[in-house]
Amino acid sequence: MSVEKLVMDQGFAPPVAGLGLPRPSKRQGGRRTGLVLLAGACLGGVLVCAVLMPLVYVTMSEMQENMSEFQSEIIELRNLVTSRPTTMASPGPEARQNATSASGAHRGRRAADLTPSYGDVYVRWGRKECGEHAETVYSGVVGGAWYQHHGGGSDYQCLPNKLEEIEWDNPEGGFQHGGYMYGTEFEVRGGRFSTDNMQPITNPYNYDVPCSVCHVAGRSTHVMIPARLSCPQGWSKEYNGFLMSSNHGHYNSKNFICVDGAPDLVPGSYTSNDGALLYFVEARCGSLPCGPYVEGYEFTCVVCTK
């Protein structure tokens, strides 16, 4: 084996003749290979970054949007918490009274906010007020055409009866002999109506009939059902009573209305002025199916909303 080969195998190289430079060795070749691999890895990393950077940018944008929404929710929740009244330990009487007033006002505003913006309107015949479950738009008296006139209107009207509520528009004095509006009287004796709202009167005969126009929130329709005292499933009962109309022998025919079973009476109105009149409506078996309907029975009625 030559000296030169031995030197090369041991990783040494004598100076290159004439140049004074060391001969390249295997160790230097390994370093060069490492540098090449490192450069390749860096280049590959640059390419990967170039591909991933748009995805990272999109992901970061989505994270920023989600963070903004989350911060908005946090702020809204914090405002809600801080807006609630703080409970203080052992408040004095004045503080409790003020807190109660504030709480009542808050409940009132909350109730107003929760009140539906829609509703339905109906007439409660025979009562001056609508009751606790409906708003009384106005109260009045029942009007209609004279019972023996051949013409005129055929329906009953709920007329306002307070001076400040009645408005005229350039009226002409005297009669022009057109249509007429009269008051309405009960033409029935006591015994069927409840007298709870009549006291001390027990007989409604010849008393004027009151009425009220009612608005009930959160309902969109109403129906009057004859021969019923209760409402179908899913409907709410506003009131029940008796079906009433004009007398069958009178010239002026009227529509059928449901008069409250516990009517009010117009104070001081007892007199026989006639005008429009109200009678109970009786069943006639034969043309109506006998069995469900009984000859001579007075019709009941109910007003329902939904």
URBEL-V47425 format. One line per field, one symbol per residue. ss: DSSP state (H for helix, E for strand, C for the rest). burial: + if it has 24 or more other C-alpha atoms within 12 Angstrom, else -. A space follows every 10 residues. Layout:
BEGIN
ss=???
burial=???
END
This chain:
BEGIN
ss=CCHHHHHHHC CCCCECCCCC CECCCHHHHH HHHHHHHHHH HHHHHHHHHH HHHHHHHHHH HHHHHHHHHH HHHHHHHHHH HHHCCCCCCC CCHHHHHHHH HHHHHHHHHH HHHHCCCCEE EEEEECCCCC CCCCEEEEEE EEEECCCCCC CCCCCCEEEE CCHHHCCCCC CCCCCCCCCC CEEEEECCCC CCCCCCCCCC CCCCCCCECE EEEEEEECCC CEEEEECCCC CCCCCEEEEE EEEEECCCCC CCCCCCEEEE CCCCCCCCCC CCCCCEEEEE CECCECCECE CCECCCCECE EEEEEC
burial=---------- ---------- ---------- ---------- ---------- ---------- ---------- ---------- ---------- ---------- ---------- ---------+ ++++++++++ ---+++++++ +++++++--- -++++++++- +--------- ---------- ++++++++-- -+++--++-- --++++++++ +++++++-+- -+++++++++ +----+++++ +++++++--- -+++++++++ ++++++---- ---+++++++ +++------- -------+++ ++++++
END
